[in-house]
Amino acid sequence: MTFGNILIILAKGAGYTILVTLAGIGAGLAVGLLIAVLQTTKVKAVQLLLAAYTFVFRSIPLLVLLFIVFFGLPGMGIRIPPFLSMVLCLGLVSGAYLAEIFRGAMAAVSRDEITAAEAMGMKRVQIFFYIIWPQMFRMAVPGMVNEFTSVLKYTPFAYTVGIPEIMKEAMSLAALTLRGLEIYLAVGIIYYLIYKAFVLLFETLEKRFRIPGLAGE
């Protein structure tokens, strides 16, 4: 078996890696945006709950959370499929980081614009969706890009719950051929190519939504 054959075999798991990455990004965005919206409320109990959530899920390692969800919850009669378990954990952890990114971006929106909108008679919901929301997204793009690449780097943990992504295929192939060095080198190459493709995509999005006058423009 040549090195090229090893790359081809391992590439079969790339589809699962990309799928887990995209699903994890989507889940993280959904959670992060929900928290960002809830953070605009003035209810003290809600604020404390959200602060506790972001603190906990930014502190707990993803692998530990994945083991709790996939291996721990069945003891309570709750069984979650492998793919859903991985995406759920990615969403909870990534969402906690994205929520902080969105919070910082919202805080950067000029208070004068909000005051002007209030003077024009715009309702709170209208101000959020027409003034705060668009600017928040543009300011948050660099942080979002960084977090999205982190999600990709978390995907190798998917093998621990049986998802046949690249790492799972590599371990099976290494056990069969005893050519671990070549196989894991191939894994590194494939991950680099996937990472590079995502980075190029994210950089394109960043340039598309970058606010003029920032980042040296």
Wavefront OBJ file of the C-alpha trace (Angstrom):
o trace
v 0.000 0.000 0.000
v 1.489 3.322 -1.102
v 1.248 6.636 0.742
v -1.154 7.795 -1.954
v -3.442 4.832 -1.254
v -3.391 5.715 2.446
v -4.439 9.279 1.646
v -7.302 8.036 -0.536
v -8.577 5.648 2.139
v -8.424 8.293 4.856
v -10.083 10.869 2.622
v -13.265 8.805 2.873
v -13.593 10.021 6.451
v -13.160 13.659 5.401
v -16.848 13.917 4.536
v -17.816 13.157 8.134
v -15.195 15.597 9.415
v -16.571 18.399 7.244
v -20.168 17.502 8.131
v -19.425 17.525 11.870
v -17.589 20.850 11.497
v -20.428 22.551 9.611
v -23.095 21.169 11.948
v -21.032 22.237 14.974
v -20.617 25.740 13.563
v -24.354 25.973 12.922
v -25.192 24.791 16.437
v -22.660 27.180 17.969
v -24.091 30.118 16.040
v -27.628 29.239 17.111
v -26.640 28.992 20.782
v -24.413 32.080 20.669
v -27.057 34.228 18.991
v -29.759 33.062 21.401
v -27.604 34.002 24.369
v -26.701 37.329 22.734
v -30.403 38.149 22.360
v -31.218 37.085 25.924
v -28.342 39.196 27.234
v -30.197 42.323 26.124
v -32.858 41.677 28.771
v -32.692 43.560 32.055
v -33.828 40.632 34.212
v -31.120 40.002 36.810
v -31.864 36.277 37.120
v -31.486 35.802 33.363
v -28.204 37.700 33.357
v -26.819 35.532 36.177
v -27.956 32.335 34.443
v -26.314 33.326 31.164
v -23.098 34.339 32.945
v -23.015 30.950 34.678
v -23.604 29.160 31.376
v -20.766 30.907 29.556
v -18.408 30.386 32.505
v -19.161 26.668 32.807
v -19.048 25.759 29.129
v -15.918 27.811 28.477
v -14.222 25.961 31.334
v -15.176 22.331 30.724
v -13.070 20.432 28.123
v -15.052 19.324 25.088
v -13.979 15.699 25.464
v -15.222 15.592 29.062
v -18.563 17.084 28.021
v -18.834 14.594 25.157
v -18.246 11.677 27.533
v -20.866 13.038 29.940
v -23.444 13.336 27.157
v -22.709 10.115 25.276
v -21.572 7.761 28.041
v -23.032 9.387 31.147
v -26.613 10.272 30.196
v -27.553 6.675 29.209
v -27.231 5.856 32.912
v -30.214 8.185 33.409
v -32.139 6.603 30.566
v -31.231 9.338 28.067
v -29.563 8.040 24.915
v -28.332 10.483 22.271
v -26.944 9.225 18.915
v -23.194 9.728 18.304
v -23.501 12.437 15.634
v -26.094 14.401 17.602
v -24.008 14.078 20.782
v -20.954 15.525 19.043
v -22.868 18.381 17.435
v -24.656 19.163 20.709
v -21.379 19.374 22.625
v -19.743 21.479 19.921
v -22.746 23.793 19.922
v -22.754 24.231 23.696
v -19.020 24.935 23.948
v -18.683 27.018 20.788
v -21.891 28.890 21.621
v -20.443 29.971 24.961
v -17.424 31.513 23.214
v -19.491 33.050 20.418
v -21.860 34.580 22.972
v -18.935 36.496 24.485
v -17.786 37.554 21.018
v -21.283 38.835 20.206
v -21.554 40.557 23.580
v -18.326 42.458 22.953
v -19.439 43.352 19.429
v -22.784 44.687 20.683
v -21.010 46.771 23.309
v -18.961 48.356 20.510
v -22.057 49.679 18.729
v -22.188 53.463 19.146
v -24.588 54.545 21.872
v -25.304 57.712 19.866
v -26.898 55.628 17.096
v -29.138 53.863 19.588
v -30.112 57.178 21.158
v -30.910 58.625 17.736
v -33.082 55.608 16.915
v -34.957 56.015 20.207
v -35.494 59.689 19.421
v -37.029 58.690 16.089
v -39.551 56.548 17.934
v -38.139 53.136 17.035
v -39.138 50.320 19.355
v -36.561 48.278 21.269
v -36.983 45.287 18.953
v -36.572 47.486 15.869
v -33.427 49.066 17.307
v -31.941 45.635 17.966
v -32.655 44.185 14.520
v -31.995 47.293 12.419
v -29.228 49.084 14.343
v -27.442 46.704 16.717
v -27.731 43.337 14.944
v -26.126 44.285 11.546
v -23.202 46.114 13.150
v -22.710 43.369 15.732
v -22.258 40.774 13.009
v -19.713 42.825 11.095
v -17.683 43.583 14.197
v -17.839 39.956 15.342
v -16.591 38.412 12.079
v -12.880 38.159 13.070
v -13.746 36.475 16.371
v -16.252 34.201 14.662
v -13.641 33.087 12.133
v -11.235 32.202 14.932
v -13.917 30.196 16.764
v -14.986 28.371 13.608
v -11.449 27.132 13.031
v -11.393 25.931 16.653
v -14.518 23.863 15.965
v -12.673 22.109 13.136
v -9.815 21.271 15.499
v -12.288 19.717 17.954
v -13.682 17.258 15.387
v -11.070 14.476 15.963
v -12.856 13.792 19.269
v -15.743 12.414 17.197
v -13.887 9.099 16.884
v -14.381 8.468 20.611
v -18.132 7.992 20.052
v -17.755 5.913 16.891
v -18.247 8.494 14.158
v -16.217 7.252 11.138
v -14.361 10.515 10.500
v -10.691 10.763 9.567
v -9.299 9.863 12.984
v -11.507 6.786 13.303
v -10.450 5.573 9.847
v -6.789 6.237 10.704
v -6.901 4.202 13.900
v -8.509 1.259 12.125
v -5.987 1.434 9.288
v -3.026 1.750 11.678
v -4.164 -1.316 13.626
v -4.468 -3.266 10.378
v -1.207 -2.226 8.685
v 1.039 -1.210 11.635
v 2.193 1.802 9.593
v 1.257 4.409 12.134
v 3.807 7.066 11.146
v 2.683 7.230 7.524
v -0.998 7.018 8.405
v -0.999 9.791 10.997
v 1.195 11.929 8.755
v -1.500 11.511 6.098
v -4.107 12.495 8.689
v -2.174 15.691 9.360
v -2.004 16.501 5.651
v -5.747 15.963 5.157
v -6.625 18.074 8.197
v -4.328 20.803 6.933
v -6.064 20.816 3.542
v -9.507 20.964 5.136
v -8.341 23.670 7.535
v -6.857 25.690 4.682
v -10.084 25.433 2.675
v -12.121 26.651 5.657
v -9.680 29.474 6.375
v -9.876 30.688 2.775
v -13.667 30.612 2.982
v -13.701 32.457 6.300
v -11.184 35.045 5.074
v -13.413 35.698 2.072
v -16.384 36.234 4.379
v -14.308 38.462 6.652
v -13.233 40.674 3.740
v -16.827 40.771 2.489
v -18.253 41.993 5.806
v -15.257 43.886 7.180
v -16.112 47.411 8.329
v -14.277 50.038 6.179
v -11.575 51.845 8.121
v -10.716 48.860 10.334
v -7.809 46.418 9.999
v -5.657 48.946 8.160
v -8.224 49.722 5.450
l 1 2 3 4 5 6 7 8 9 10 11 12 13 14 15 16 17 18 19 20 21 22 23 24 25 26 27 28 29 30 31 32 33 34 35 36 37 38 39 40 41 42 43 44 45 46 47 48 49 50 51 52 53 54 55 56 57 58 59 60 61 62 63 64 65 66 67 68 69 70 71 72 73 74 75 76 77 78 79 80 81 82 83 84 85 86 87 88 89 90 91 92 93 94 95 96 97 98 99 100 101 102 103 104 105 106 107 108 109 110 111 112 113 114 115 116 117 118 119 120 121 122 123 124 125 126 127 128 129 130 131 132 133 134 135 136 137 138 139 140 141 142 143 144 145 146 147 148 149 150 151 152 153 154 155 156 157 158 159 160 161 162 163 164 165 166 167 168 169 170 171 172 173 174 175 176 177 178 179 180 181 182 183 184 185 186 187 188 189 190 191 192 193 194 195 196 197 198 199 200 201 202 203 204 205 206 207 208 209 210 211 212 213 214 215 216 217
